[in-house]
Amino acid sequence: MTAANHAAWLDRPYADLTVREAPTPTPGVDEVLVRNRAVAVNPLDTMKQWTGSMMYRWLPSPTVLGEDVAGDVVAVGEGVTRFHVGDRVVGYAVGMEKDRDHVGEGGFQELTVLRTMLTAPIPDDMSYERAVVLPLGVSTAASALFQQDQLGLTHPTRSVPPVRGDGVADASVRQVAETAGREAVVVWGGSTSVGSNAIQLATAAGYDVVTTASPRNHERALALGATAVFDYRSPTVVQDVVAALRGRRVAGVLAVGVGSGDPAVAIAAGTGAERVALASPSVSFESLPRLSGPSLRFVRVIAGLVGGNVALQVRARSRGIRVRFVWGSSLMGNEVGPMLWERYLPGALADRSFVPSPEPLVVGTGLASVQTGFDVLRRGVSAQKVVVLLDA
């Protein structure tokens, strides 16, 4: 019999998470029940806690948040053949999405139900904390790159070792020129969770990747497969990226990070790319006060969000560029989900051609530490993913 379950509950908007018992979920058709050994924290989790019903209006109170989990399969549902009890897995928990089990499929608990189409085996020598940085980041990156309503790139058909560069601006330009026969993809925000996964996925699909990051993260971006990397804070970064890609066909631009939409559209306009995928809003929600009811700061942030999006769309359309926001869970409803989780990731993780990124930042052990993780993430981390270990 499966043991009792406990969860870190969000009892009401704006409240701290509370750890207490939770129902033990039962896996359904094509689902597995996983005892979590590590969970990771994403900005969307903290956003729900701090902004109330502005995001995920469909979630009830109380609810169980959390999307990134890694652990051991303890039960399998009907029709499951890919996994067996005892398997070590990593998966994307979708309890926060519409029309899902908002408790049983939530990530921040000891036992979580995962869909097999969003689950992959972990190699025996890979730790749970290393694997758990993947789910939402890699799913969002894959949705942005490969869905036909986003950049629509060719899918990766096999895993390939990353290309290693040397990180110097002149060398970056030279290396782009040396690989001029292939299509290129621009990833703005290469050290982020989504960006670091996008670099690897696009490289595996046969594209050259030009990316941006702070100088201290250039070597990491290149090691993951980027052909060239530029300092996103440079006043000439847009011109530098466009110059490096002159004469190349650019398949699209992925914009990751607050405010990345404007430079992404400018790069698309300068390189002739016709598609931009946006993975981040135009303004930061981190400045919002954690309280219910209206506030002047809230009004200003929302006004900036709406106004910024309208202006961005107008500029893009005037240049013949299609700009669309990407939602990480959208791959559940198309061919990208099975491609990524069933056909690509298992082999790529096993042969180490795909590296879980970014680096895990373990902030504690036990469900009570999930709230600590929320607080750490809101204070800001760079090129890291906040991770909480659960008791064995």
LUMNU-352125 format. One record per residue (C-alpha): x, y, z; residue number from 1. Coordinates in steps of 0.02 Angstrom, whole numbers, padded with zeros to 5 digits. Layout:
REM residues N
<<X Y Z> NUM>
...
REM end
This chain:
REM residues 392
<<00000 00000 00000> 1>
<<00063 00175 -00044> 2>
<<00112 00278 00108> 3>
<<00022 00433 00167> 4>
<<00053 00593 00072> 5>
<<00095 00771 00124> 6>
<<00097 00930 00021> 7>
<<00149 01113 00032> 8>
<<-00022 01193 00011> 9>
<<-00063 01368 -00049> 10>
<<-00218 01389 00058> 11>
<<-00265 01559 -00012> 12>
<<-00188 01691 -00124> 13>
<<-00042 01788 -00047> 14>
<<-00021 01661 00096> 15>
<<00138 01567 00141> 16>
<<00138 01384 00095> 17>
<<00077 01267 00232> 18>
<<00135 01086 00247> 19>
<<00003 00958 00296> 20>
<<-00074 00795 00239> 21>
<<-00140 00777 00062> 22>
<<-00240 00641 -00026> 23>
<<-00136 00501 -00099> 24>
<<-00161 00515 -00288> 25>
<<-00204 00366 -00398> 26>
<<-00126 00357 -00571> 27>
<<-00248 00342 -00716> 28>
<<-00227 00284 -00894> 29>
<<-00051 00324 -00959> 30>
<<-00001 00398 -00791> 31>
<<00125 00353 -00656> 32>
<<00132 00393 -00471> 33>
<<00302 00460 -00418> 34>
<<00377 00479 -00245> 35>
<<00468 00643 -00264> 36>
<<00649 00654 -00210> 37>
<<00678 00831 -00274> 38>
<<00569 00974 -00334> 39>
<<00616 01138 -00418> 40>
<<00539 01311 -00404> 41>
<<00486 01416 -00554> 42>
<<00436 01600 -00566> 43>
<<00258 01547 -00611> 44>
<<00241 01465 -00440> 45>
<<00292 01623 -00347> 46>
<<00187 01729 -00463> 47>
<<00029 01637 -00411> 48>
<<00070 01664 -00228> 49>
<<00109 01849 -00249> 50>
<<-00019 01905 -00378> 51>
<<-00172 01805 -00326> 52>
<<-00297 01781 -00467> 53>
<<-00203 01884 -00596> 54>
<<-00124 01719 -00652> 55>
<<-00200 01545 -00653> 56>
<<-00375 01609 -00614> 57>
<<-00442 01432 -00629> 58>
<<-00343 01366 -00481> 59>
<<-00448 01337 -00324> 60>
<<-00399 01374 -00146> 61>
<<-00319 01276 -00070> 62>
<<-00209 01206 -00209> 63>
<<-00042 01122 -00235> 64>
<<00080 01216 -00347> 65>
<<00239 01150 -00426> 66>
<<00289 01087 -00599> 67>
<<00465 01012 -00587> 68>
<<00484 00844 -00500> 69>
<<00605 00698 -00497> 70>
<<00589 00537 -00400> 71>
<<00543 00353 -00404> 72>
<<00393 00270 -00485> 73>
<<00287 00187 -00350> 74>
<<00133 00141 -00454> 75>
<<00082 00136 -00636> 76>
<<-00087 00163 -00716> 77>
<<-00176 00066 -00851> 78>
<<-00086 00055 -01017> 79>
<<00085 00107 -00952> 80>
<<00227 00010 -01033> 81>
<<00371 00135 -01032> 82>
<<00392 00135 -00843> 83>
<<00390 00011 -00700> 84>
<<00388 00025 -00511> 85>
<<00561 00074 -00450> 86>
<<00611 00174 -00604> 87>
<<00698 00339 -00574> 88>
<<00612 00476 -00673> 89>
<<00597 00663 -00702> 90>
<<00434 00740 -00759> 91>
<<00328 00893 -00790> 92>
<<00185 00901 -00664> 93>
<<00037 00989 -00744> 94>
<<-00082 01012 -00597> 95>
<<-00078 01201 -00619> 96>
<<-00151 01190 -00794> 97>
<<-00334 01200 -00843> 98>
<<-00440 01042 -00833> 99>
<<-00308 00946 -00735> 100>
<<-00308 00874 -00559> 101>
<<-00252 01030 -00464> 102>
<<-00202 00928 -00312> 103>
<<-00146 00756 -00371> 104>
<<-00042 00824 -00515> 105>
<<00037 00964 -00414> 106>
<<00225 00954 -00390> 107>
<<00253 01017 -00213> 108>
<<00208 00858 -00122> 109>
<<00280 00688 -00082> 110>
<<00176 00592 -00210> 111>
<<00132 00664 -00380> 112>
<<00041 00593 -00531> 113>
<<00135 00620 -00695> 114>
<<00078 00594 -00873> 115>
<<00196 00470 -00957> 116>
<<00205 00581 -01112> 117>
<<00288 00714 -01001> 118>
<<00405 00596 -00908> 119>
<<00580 00530 -00946> 120>
<<00696 00405 -00859> 121>
<<00846 00471 -00762> 122>
<<01014 00385 -00791> 123>
<<01073 00287 -00639> 124>
<<01221 00402 -00610> 125>
<<01121 00564 -00623> 126>
<<01061 00642 -00460> 127>
<<00881 00693 -00432> 128>
<<00931 00873 -00398> 129>
<<01024 00880 -00563> 130>
<<00879 00808 -00663> 131>
<<00740 00910 -00581> 132>
<<00798 01074 -00658> 133>
<<00730 01014 -00826> 134>
<<00540 00998 -00841> 135>
<<00462 01170 -00863> 136>
<<00618 01248 -00940> 137>
<<00646 01113 -01071> 138>
<<00459 01101 -01109> 139>
<<00445 01289 -01136> 140>
<<00601 01290 -01244> 141>
<<00537 01145 -01350> 142>
<<00365 01225 -01369> 143>
<<00444 01388 -01426> 144>
<<00566 01310 -01548> 145>
<<00468 01168 -01627> 146>
<<00282 01204 -01621> 147>
<<00214 01256 -01789> 148>
<<00126 01407 -01712> 149>
<<00293 01464 -01639> 150>
<<00462 01456 -01728> 151>
<<00420 01291 -01813> 152>
<<00597 01222 -01820> 153>
<<00641 01048 -01879> 154>
<<00637 00924 -01735> 155>
<<00797 00848 -01667> 156>
<<00807 00669 -01730> 157>
<<00961 00617 -01635> 158>
<<01073 00685 -01498> 159>
<<01233 00771 -01553> 160>
<<01378 00832 -01447> 161>
<<01378 01020 -01417> 162>
<<01492 01133 -01518> 163>
<<01625 01212 -01409> 164>
<<01670 01396 -01436> 165>
<<01792 01513 -01350> 166>
<<01677 01655 -01297> 167>
<<01773 01804 -01366> 168>
<<01673 01930 -01469> 169>
<<01790 01924 -01621> 170>
<<01795 01735 -01614> 171>
<<01605 01731 -01601> 172>
<<01588 01828 -01763> 173>
<<01719 01718 -01847> 174>
<<01635 01558 -01791> 175>
<<01465 01615 -01858> 176>
<<01546 01650 -02026> 177>
<<01631 01480 -02028> 178>
<<01464 01390 -02011> 179>
<<01371 01497 -02138> 180>
<<01294 01347 -02226> 181>
<<01170 01311 -02087> 182>
<<01017 01405 -02030> 183>
<<01034 01504 -01870> 184>
<<00924 01533 -01719> 185>
<<00943 01677 -01596> 186>
<<00910 01642 -01412> 187>
<<00903 01801 -01308> 188>
<<00939 01748 -01129> 189>
<<01052 01597 -01148> 190>
<<01093 01577 -00964> 191>
<<00911 01564 -00910> 192>
<<00821 01400 -00881> 193>
<<00726 01411 -01045> 194>
<<00874 01483 -01139> 195>
<<01001 01352 -01087> 196>
<<00882 01214 -01140> 197>
<<00841 01303 -01303> 198>
<<01025 01314 -01349> 199>
<<01044 01126 -01333> 200>
<<00882 01081 -01420> 201>
<<00912 01195 -01569> 202>
<<01090 01132 -01586> 203>
<<01029 00952 -01582> 204>
<<00906 00997 -01720> 205>
<<01048 01055 -01831> 206>
<<01041 01244 -01809> 207>
<<01179 01365 -01762> 208>
<<01133 01461 -01605> 209>
<<01181 01640 -01570> 210>
<<01138 01691 -01394> 211>
<<01158 01827 -01262> 212>
<<01214 01816 -01081> 213>
<<01315 01912 -00954> 214>
<<01503 01890 -00978> 215>
<<01519 01772 -00830> 216>
<<01399 01651 -00915> 217>
<<01476 01655 -01090> 218>
<<01581 01499 -01066> 219>
<<01430 01402 -01004> 220>
<<01324 01453 -01154> 221>
<<01461 01401 -01274> 222>
<<01486 01236 -01185> 223>
<<01301 01199 -01208> 224>
<<01318 01219 -01395> 225>
<<01301 01403 -01439> 226>
<<01405 01456 -01590> 227>
<<01420 01635 -01528> 228>
<<01373 01731 -01372> 229>
<<01360 01918 -01342> 230>
<<01342 02026 -01187> 231>
<<01157 02070 -01173> 232>
<<01201 02229 -01077> 233>
<<01311 02300 -01215> 234>
<<01233 02456 -01293> 235>
<<01276 02385 -01465> 236>
<<01219 02205 -01435> 237>
<<01077 02211 -01562> 238>
<<01191 02281 -01696> 239>
<<01327 02155 -01650> 240>
<<01209 02006 -01666> 241>
<<01139 02070 -01831> 242>
<<01314 02101 -01900> 243>
<<01371 01926 -01849> 244>
<<01224 01850 -01943> 245>
<<01235 01957 -02099> 246>
<<01202 01850 -02251> 247>
<<01133 01705 -02147> 248>
<<00956 01638 -02147> 249>
<<00886 01659 -01971> 250>
<<00743 01539 -01934> 251>
<<00679 01637 -01785> 252>
<<00715 01724 -01620> 253>
<<00671 01659 -01447> 254>
<<00657 01798 -01317> 255>
<<00684 01747 -01135> 256>
<<00689 01870 -00991> 257>
<<00593 02024 -00941> 258>
<<00603 02157 -01076> 259>
<<00679 02038 -01205> 260>
<<00540 02067 -01331> 261>
<<00605 02234 -01395> 262>
<<00783 02178 -01437> 263>
<<00717 02014 -01506> 264>
<<00604 02105 -01629> 265>
<<00747 02222 -01676> 266>
<<00860 02072 -01711> 267>
<<00723 01989 -01813> 268>
<<00701 02148 -01915> 269>
<<00888 02163 -01943> 270>
<<00914 01982 -01995> 271>
<<00755 01952 -02094> 272>
<<00682 01828 -01970> 273>
<<00493 01820 -01978> 274>
<<00452 01739 -01811> 275>
<<00485 01785 -01630> 276>
<<00433 01676 -01484> 277>
<<00412 01766 -01317> 278>
<<00439 01667 -01158> 279>
<<00435 01814 -01037> 280>
<<00325 01966 -01006> 281>
<<00378 02143 -01046> 282>
<<00378 02196 -00863> 283>
<<00429 02114 -00700> 284>
<<00299 02055 -00576> 285>
<<00432 02044 -00441> 286>
<<00401 02224 -00390> 287>
<<00219 02194 -00348> 288>
<<00176 02203 -00164> 289>
<<00120 02040 -00085> 290>
<<-00053 02095 -00031> 291>
<<-00233 02079 -00087> 292>
<<-00329 02224 -00159> 293>
<<-00278 02362 -00280> 294>
<<-00121 02465 -00264> 295>
<<-00040 02603 -00367> 296>
<<00109 02492 -00404> 297>
<<-00006 02354 -00466> 298>
<<-00095 02475 -00583> 299>
<<00071 02538 -00651> 300>
<<00138 02362 -00682> 301>
<<-00019 02306 -00773> 302>
<<-00024 02467 -00875> 303>
<<00157 02440 -00923> 304>
<<00122 02259 -00970> 305>
<<-00026 02301 -01082> 306>
<<00052 02455 -01159> 307>
<<00217 02369 -01190> 308>
<<00135 02220 -01274> 309>
<<00030 02328 -01388> 310>
<<00179 02434 -01440> 311>
<<00285 02279 -01471> 312>
<<00152 02199 -01581> 313>
<<00131 02358 -01682> 314>
<<00319 02372 -01714> 315>
<<00332 02188 -01760> 316>
<<00184 02186 -01879> 317>
<<00245 02342 -01968> 318>
<<00402 02242 -02011> 319>
<<00312 02081 -02059> 320>
<<00364 01990 -01900> 321>
<<00247 01873 -01807> 322>
<<00266 01881 -01618> 323>
<<00181 01754 -01505> 324>
<<00192 01711 -01321> 325>
<<00235 01531 -01280> 326>
<<00156 01430 -01140> 327>
<<00262 01283 -01081> 328>
<<00119 01160 -01061> 329>
<<00054 01185 -01239> 330>
<<00161 01038 -01297> 331>
<<00036 00923 -01208> 332>
<<-00083 00947 -01353> 333>
<<00031 00920 -01502> 334>
<<00173 00814 -01569> 335>
<<00309 00911 -01477> 336>
<<00272 00831 -01308> 337>
<<00300 00650 -01361> 338>
<<00446 00701 -01471> 339>
<<00534 00783 -01325> 340>
<<00492 00672 -01176> 341>
<<00473 00502 -01258> 342>
<<00590 00502 -01407> 343>
<<00727 00632 -01379> 344>
<<00764 00659 -01194> 345>
<<00784 00477 -01137> 346>
<<00927 00443 -01257> 347>
<<01003 00616 -01246> 348>
<<01010 00610 -01055> 349>
<<01079 00433 -01059> 350>
<<01223 00474 -01177> 351>
<<01255 00643 -01094> 352>
<<01232 00741 -01256> 353>
<<01097 00842 -01166> 354>
<<01147 00920 -01001> 355>
<<01012 00969 -00873> 356>
<<01029 01157 -00855> 357>
<<01047 01275 -00768> 358>
<<01143 01222 -00613> 359>
<<01037 01169 -00463> 360>
<<01039 01281 -00310> 361>
<<00983 01172 -00164> 362>
<<00903 01283 -00031> 363>
<<00844 01151 00093> 364>
<<00768 00982 00128> 365>
<<00584 00944 00157> 366>
<<00423 01023 00098> 367>
<<00439 01165 00223> 368>
<<00589 01225 00122> 369>
<<00482 01256 -00033> 370>
<<00429 01424 00040> 371>
<<00613 01461 00070> 372>
<<00639 01422 -00113> 373>
<<00503 01546 -00161> 374>
<<00587 01682 -00060> 375>
<<00759 01645 -00131> 376>
<<00693 01649 -00310> 377>
<<00606 01815 -00284> 378>
<<00767 01891 -00218> 379>
<<00848 01839 -00381> 380>
<<00962 01700 -00445> 381>
<<01071 01695 -00600> 382>
<<01107 01541 -00707> 383>
<<01037 01430 -00569> 384>
<<00875 01337 -00530> 385>
<<00809 01336 -00352> 386>
<<00790 01156 -00293> 387>
<<00721 01075 -00134> 388>
<<00765 00897 -00085> 389>
<<00632 00787 -00006> 390>
<<00665 00658 00128> 391>
<<00707 00486 00063> 392>
REM end
